[in-house]
Amino acid sequence: MSPEASPLAPADLEDLAAAEDWPRFFSALRDAPRGIHEDFATVHQAFRLASSREAGPVGADFAQLRVALLRNAALEPWLPHVFLAFVRRGMVPELWLGDYGVYEAYLARGDSKLKDFGPDLTLLYIDPEELAGDHAFSGGSELLESLRQRLHGLVDLLGATGGSAVVANLCPGPYGASTVYSAQTPMSWPNIRRALNVELVGMLAELESVHMLDLDGHVARFGADRARDVGSYYSSHVPFSPAFMPLAADAFAAVVERTLRPPRKCVVVDCDNTLWGGVLGEDGPSKLQVGGGYPGVLYRRFQLFLKSLLDQGFLLAINSKNNEHDVLDFMSTSADMVLRLDDFAARRINWEDKVRNLREIADELNIGLDSMIFIDDSAVECELVRSIVPEVQVEQFPESPRDIPAFMDGLRGLEVLRVTADDLKRAESMRANSKRAELRRSATDLEDFIRSLDIHLTIRRQPRDLVDRVSQLTQRTNQFNLTTRRYTVDEIRSLMDEEAVYTLGMRDKFADYGTIGVAIVRSAGDRAELDSLMLSCRAFGREVERTFVHAVLADLRERGVESVLGLYRESPKNAMVADFYHECGFSPVDGGEDGQRWELTLNTPPDIDPEDRYSIVTEGLA
């Protein structure tokens, strides 16, 4: 949204609510200037109006979900801020607050109010000072052990519910319980609280659907004295100060957003006054500020931040108006540069307009513009991109180096709950694309190119160690996806118990792609249906999809299947596979609201496998 967006008038919300125009109501809240968080009257008015609405459509851009909050503190004043933070991130929550101090009973009882509400996600908030009680000034090993056991019990109960959950870690209280002595005593309450937070990380690492809200970290950055209001805490047990409530709410919404939507994939950065201080073409390489003392150290910190994103599976790209030779030479020779050319999956260093460059980068990496974050110090360039390609997330880099740490801390779209080995392999393979492109240009034809890649395929049936990755592919794959059905980790695990799940792994001479294809098959006697069939975009152009389907069909035939149905459900992004079943020898049988059905008889082995181009290993196939 443009920084010049007009303020949201309370009367506008009243009018939209009275007209029951909820799509525009929620869009107005989402697109309102950031300062709306500080306008408590508008926040509470929006929450009141939305809470009174009847169930109905909220707009295609919004996800609706039911959120339960279990607590031992007065979270009521926080709810309007939670509501707004969710809406700002494209989610419309129905919020349900559990009774004060009730945890185990809600989570363990089959007939609980919590179960009747049927939450899509549950937040567990535990106020640490309430948890410690009179031991907040004493501590002791018995306190640590009793609280450890209770936390383990609560986390286990959350994991057993099968739904998504978020656990807030333990943040400091509103008064100073730490002294010189307690800081040096392992069993003091402040150190017990810290130890429990570390242990909580280990507990949640074992659970795919339970995630952490790092309130402790946010309170540390905001300031414990500012994050709590002593008066309201002790009179009403309200855990957060009014100033901290919006930040805590947005931190919660950020975690929840990642359970519903994948993060962005690629960060595209400018060079001058972004990766370094100064303008290379005017100041010369010796005058650029990167590394050393202030302010260069802050530009170097930004590069370290970007470098860390590579370890989380993100891609980096350059979009800079500059002489390419000068930039490449500086990046290759400067001892202070953290980022090197090999860290970037794509680069456009030229004098073309940056919108065109962004589109070319998206095409080269085979990702959507809505997968990109564009960072530039120029307000003009930012507004150009924002106005022409609004699907790109645009972030203006701060003018003052002093604001760089806050800029990094506030970047959205980079929140990641977990990083799998396949995430890292995907990024590695995409960074190697430039080498593949060079090889493609030198090849005489496509067949020559594919063979020169030295591709190795691994096709597996029921690979239980890949449950997370299979779920991730169903959630993220849009283009080569015949049905676009989405499945959670628990649903994939159930499918492996009851049906058949096949995966395709690939590596070539440049990189290991990891798992890039999934086929889910439901069987009934001698008939089977391809419930889902998908291929990651990073495998396009290798023609491995037919070999994968050939192996799946051959395995089904060996297991007694005589005919296979395939469904193509049209979506906004999967037109490229509309004829895939026809190309694989299937015949159309019927069509309807659910999509076009195709059928293939397996009387003879399906003859759809291309020439022997690949080295293939199978696991679990007949």
N, C-alpha and C positions, 0 to 999 in steps of 0.2 A: 504494500500500500504506500502511496505517496506520502512523504512527511508532511505535506501541506493539507492533508485530509481535514475536513471540517469537524469541529467537535460534535459529539452526539448529544442532542437536546433531550432532556427527560420527556418533554411532550411528544417527541417522535416515538419513543418507546410506548408511551400510553396509547397513542393512536394506532400503532401497529398491533399492540395486544388487543385493543378493542375491536379491531378489524379481523382478529385471529389470523393475521398474516405472519405466521411464525417463521417461514423461511426468510423473509426480509428482516424480521425482528432479530433472529440469531445472526444473520449476515451483518446487520448494522453493529451489533456488539462485537463481532469478530474483527471487523474492519475499522473500528473506532481507534483514535489515537491512543498510544500507550498510556497517556496520563489518566485514562479512565480508571485505572487501578487505584489511583489516589483520590478519586471522587467517590467517597464512601456512600453518599446519598444515591448516586446513580447506580452503584454496584448493588446496594440493597433493594433499590426499586426494580432493577432488572431481575433480581432473584425472586422478589415477591411476585412480579407479573408472570414470570415463567413457571413458578410453582403452582399457579392457579390454572394453568392451561389444561385442557383435556388432551388425552393422547391423540397424536396425529402426525402428519408429515412435518419435518423440520427443514427440508431442503436436501437435495442430493449430495451436497458438499459436506454434510454433517453425519457423524455416526452417533447413534443413540445407545446409551448403556446405563445399566443400573449399578450404582456404586454404594456399597455398605461401608460404614465407618464404625469400627469397634474401638472404644476409648476408655480411659480412666481420667479424663479431663473434660472441661466444658468446651466442646468444639463448635457449639451452636453459632457463636459470632464469626467463625471461620468459614462457614458453609457458603455464604454469598461470594466470597473470594474464590473458593474452590469452583463454584459454578462458573464464574466469569473466566477463570483460568482455563477451564475445560473448553468453554465456547471459543475462546481465543485460539485454541489449537484444533478447532473443527470437531468438537465432541459436545453433545448435549446430554448432561448427566441427570439421572433421577437419583437423588441422594437420600439415603436412609441411615439414621443415627441409632446405634445400639444403646441399650440402657447403660448407665454409668457403671464402669468397673466390671462389666460382664464380658468375659472372653470365652473361657472353656465351655460354659453352658451353651452358648450360641453355637460354637464350632462342633461340639460333640453330640448334642441332642438332635435326633432325626426330625423332631416335630417343632423345631425352634422357629422363632419369628424370622431369623435370618434365612432359613430355608424357604419360608413362605414368601419372603421378598424376592428370592431368586436372583442374587446379585451376579452381574457379569464380572465384577471385581470387588475385592474386599481389602480395605485398609486397616491395618492393625497399628494403632497409635498407643504407645505406652509412655506415660509421663514418668521420667526417671525418679524424680523426688518423691512422687506418690508411691512408686515401687519400693524405694529404699525406706520410706517412713522415718522412724526415729533413729535408724542406723545411718542416716546421711552424714553424721559427724563421727561415726565410729567405724563402720565397715566390719571387716573380719572375714576369715575363710568360710565360716558357716553361711554368711550372707551371700558370698560369691557362689557357693555351691547351690544354695536354694534358688537363687535367681537364675543361674545357669540351667537348672533342671526345669524351671518354669518356662523359660524362653524356648528350650528344646521342645517341651510339650506343646506350646502354642504353635511353633513353627511346624511341627509334625502334624498337628490337627489341620492347619491351613493347607499343607501339602496334600492331606488325605481328602480334602473336599473336592479336588479335581479341577477347581476353577482358578482363575488368575487372582493373585493377591500381591499386596505391597506391604512391607513391614518397615515402619520408620525406626531408625536406630535411636539410641539414647543421647540426647543433647544436654548440655549443662543447664542447671537450674538457675533461678533468678537471683541467687545470692552466692557469695563466695564460700563454698565449703572446703576449698583447697587452702592449705597452709604450707609453710616450709616443711613441716614434719610430714604431713599427709602426702605431699608430692614425692617424698622419698620412701614411702611405706607402701609396699605392693598391695596390701589388703585394705588400704584406705578406700572410702567410697569413690572419690574421683578416679582412682586407678581401677577400681572394680568396674566402674561404668565404661571406661576405655577398653578394658579387657573383654567385657561383654560385647562391645561393638565389633571388636576383632573376631570374636567367636561367631557372632551373627553372620559375618561374611562367609565363614566356612559352612555354616548351616544352610544358607541360601544357595551356595554353590552346588549343592546336591539336588536342588529342586528346580525343574525347568520353568514352572509356572508361578513361582514366588520370587519377588524382586525387592530390592532395597530402596528406600527413600533416605538419602543421606542428609537428614536434618542436622546432624552434628556438624557436618562440613559447612552447611549453609549458615548455621548459627555462628560458627567460628569466623566466617567471612563477614557476616553482618555485625557481629559483636553481641556477646551474651547479654550485656546490660541493656542494649537496644532491642534485642529480640524478645525480651520478656518485660512485662509491666508488673512490678512487684505488687501494686495495689490491686489490680484485677486478678492477679494470680492467687493471692491469699484471700481475697474476699469472695471471688467467684470461681476460682480455679480455671481461669482462661489461660491457656498455655502460651499464647503468642501476643505480642504487642500489636496495636493497629498498624504500625509501620512495617512489621515483619510478615503480617498475614498474607499480603499479595505475593511476596517472594516465596513463602512456604507453599502457597497454593499452586504457583506456577511450577515449582520443583516437583510437586506431586503429579500435576497434569503432564509434565514432560515424561515421567516414568510410564504413566498410563498410555500416553500417545504411542510410545514405542511398542507396547503390547499389541496395538491395533495396526500400526503402519510401520513399514520399514523406514529407516533414516534415509537422508539423501545419499547419493553414491559418490559424487565428485565435487571437490572444492576447486574452483577456478580462480586464480589470483593474478592480480596485476604485479608489476615489478617495482617501478619507481615509487618511492614513498609508501611502499607496502611490504615487499620483501626486504627492502633496505630503505634507509633514509637518504633523500636526495634524488637527483635526476641524472642517470648515467650519461646521457648524451650531452648534458650541459656541464655537469660538475666534474665528469671524468671518474674513472674507477677509484682513484686514490682519495677522492673526497667523499665517497659514499660512506654512510654511517651504518655499520653492521658489525656487531661484536665490540669488544673493548669496553669503554665506559659509557656513561649516559650521553646521548640517547641510543647509541648503536646497540647496546646490550638488550634493549627492549625489542628491537627488530629481530635480533638473533633469537630472543625468547619466542617471538611469533613463529619463526622458522622451526624451532624445536617443537612447538605446539603442532604445526602442520606435519612435521616428521612423525610425531606420535600417532597421527591419524592413519598413517600407513599400516601401523601395527594393529589397527582396528578394522582393516579391510577397506578403507576409503581410497579413492583415487585423487590424485592431484593433477592439475593442468595449469598452463600459463596462457594468459590472454593479455598481451602488452603491446602498446604502441611504442616501438623501439626498433633500432637496427639489430636484426637477429644475431649477426656475427658478434656485435659488442656484448650482448647479453650472454651468449653462449661462452664467449671467452672469459668474461668476468666470473660466471658461475663455475667454470672449470678450474680457474686459477686462484681465486680468492681463498686464502686460508681461513677466513672468518665465516664463509658461507657454510651453513649446516646442510641445506638442500643442494643436491646435485642433479644433473640432467636426468640420470636414470630414475630419480624419484618421481618424475612426471610422466604420466601415461600419454599425454598429448600436449602440444604447445603451438600457439599461434603468436608469433612475435613479428609484427608487420605494421603497416600503416592503414590497414583496412578498418572498417567500423567494427566495433566489438560485438555487436549483435550477430553479424555474419560469422565472425570467428567462433562465437559460442555455438551456433548451429553446426558449423563444420566440426567442432570438437565433439558435439553430441553424436553426429553421424559417424565420426571416426571410432568413437568408443562404443557405438551402438547402444546408447542409453537415451532416455528421454530428457528433454529440457527440464522437466519437473524433477529430475534427479540431481540437479546442479545447484550449487551455491556459488554466486559470483561476488568476489570481494575486490573493491577498487577504492582508491582514495578520492577519486573525482566525483563530485556530486552530479556533474553533467553526464558522465558515462553511466553512473548508477541510474539516473532518471531515464536515460535512453533505453537501457536494458529493461528497466521496470515497466516502461510504458509499451514497449514493442513485444517483449516476450515475458508476460506477467507470471508464467509458470516457473520461471527461474527465481530462486530466492536471492534477493539482492541485499548485500550488506556493505554499507559505506565504511571504509577503514578510517579510524580517527585521525584528525589533523594533528593533534598533540600526541607525542609518544607516551606521555603519562597515562593516556587513556587506553593504551593497548592491552594491559592486563584485564581491565573491565570488559573490553571488547571481546577478548577470547572467552572470558567467563560467561558472557551473555549470548554467545552464538547458538542459535537453534538449528535443529536438523541434523545434529551430530551426536545425539544421545544414542548410545548403544547399550543394550542390556547384556548381551553375550556376544563373544567373538568366536566363531568356529574355525577349524582348520580350513574348511572350504571357503570361508570369507577371505582368508589370507591368500589362498590359491587363486581365487577369482581375481583379486587385485593384481597379483603377480602376473597372471596370464595377460591381463589387459595392459599392463605396463610393457609387456613384451610384444604388443601388437605392432609397434613400429618396425621391429625386426622381421615380423611375419610379412608386413606390407612390402618391405624391401625384397624379401624372397619371392613374393607374389609377382612383383614387377619383373623379376628376372626369369620367372618360369615361362615355358612356351605355351602352356594351356592349363586349365583347372586340374586336370588329371595329374599333370607333372607337378603342379604346386602341392596338391594333397599328398602325393607320395613323398615329396621332398621334406614334408613336415615330420615324418617318422612318427605317426600317431599310434598310440597304444590305448585300447579301450578295455575297460573292466565292466562287465555286466553282472549284476548280483540280484539274487532273489531273497527277499526278507532280510535285508541287512540291518539288524536291530541297532547296530552302533551308529547308524545314520538317521535315526528318527528325527533329530533336531533339523538336520539339513533337508530331509524330505519335506518336512512341514514348512521350512523356510522357502523352498522352491515353490510349493503350492501357493504361498502367500505373495511371492514377489514376481513370479513369471507371468507375463501378460501377452507377449507377442506370439511366441510359439507355444500356445496353450490351447488345446482343443476344446476344453469345457470351462476353464477358469474356475473350477471348484477349489475352495480354500479349506485347508484342514489344519487343526491345532496339533501340537505334539501328542497329546493324549489320543486324539482321533487317529493319527497315523499309527500309534502303538496298537490300537484296537484293530485297525485294518490289517496290520501284520499278523495279528492273532487269528483273524477270521477270513481274510481274503489274501490276495497276492500283491506285493509291492516290489517292483523291479527298479533298479537304479543303473545309471550309466555314468561311469567315471572316464576321464580322458586326460592324457598328457601328450605333449609333443616335444620336439627337440629344444624348445625355448622355455617351457613352463609346464607346471602341473595344474590343470584346470580344477581338479577335485571332482566332486559329483555335479554333473551338469544336466542330467536327464532323469525323469521319473515316469513310470507307467504304473497305474493302479488298476487292477483287474478284479472284477467281481464275477464269481462263477456260480452256476446252478446246473448240476449234472454235466451234460455234454455241451452246454452253451456257456459262453463267457461274454462279458461286456467290458470294454475299455472305459472305465469310469473317468480316468484322467490320463492325459499324455502331454508331456511338456518338455521343453528343451531350453536351457539358459541361452540368452542372446549372445553370450561370449563364445558359443560353439557354432554360431552361424557360419556358413560358407565352407564347412568341412564335409558336408553330406553324411554325417554319422547317424542322422535320425532314422534313415531307412535300415541301416544295419541293426540299430537298437530294436526297432519294431520287428524286424525279421527274427531276431533272437527271441523276443518275447512270444511271438506267434509260434515259432518252432517248439518252444518249451511247452506252451499250452497244448499243442498237438500231441506231444509225447505224453502228456498227462491225461489224454482222453478227450480233450475238447474238440468238437467237430465244427463249430461255427462261432465266429466272434462278431459282436456288434460294436460299432464305434459311433460316438455322438460328437457332432460339431455344434457348439453353441456360440453364436456370433457375439462378440464383444467389441467395444470401441477400438481395441488395439490388436485383435488377432485375425484380421482379414488375410494375412499372409498364409494361413493354414486352412483356408476355406476348402481347398481342393486336395488336401493332403491324403485323405482316405482314398479318394479316386486315384491318385498317383500310386498308391500302395496296392491297387487291385481290388478295393472294396467296391461294392455296388450299392447305390442308394435304395433304401427300402421304404422310408416314410419321412415326413417332416411335420413339424407342429410348433407349438409355442416354445417347447423345450429345445428345439433345434432340429438339425437334419441328421437322421440315422443312416448308417452305412453297415453293410454286412459282408463278411468274407467266409467262405467255406474252406475248411482246412483238410479236404480230402487228400491233397498232396502238399508237400512243403511249399510255403509261399515263396514265389520267385520274385522277390523285390530287393534282394541284397545286391548292392553294386559289386563291381569287381573287388578282388581281394586287395584292398588298399591298406588295411590296418592290421596290427597285431592285436588279437582279441583273447582275453582271459575271462572265463565265466566262473561264478561261484553260486552254488545252490540250484542251478538249472538242471533239468532232467537230461 
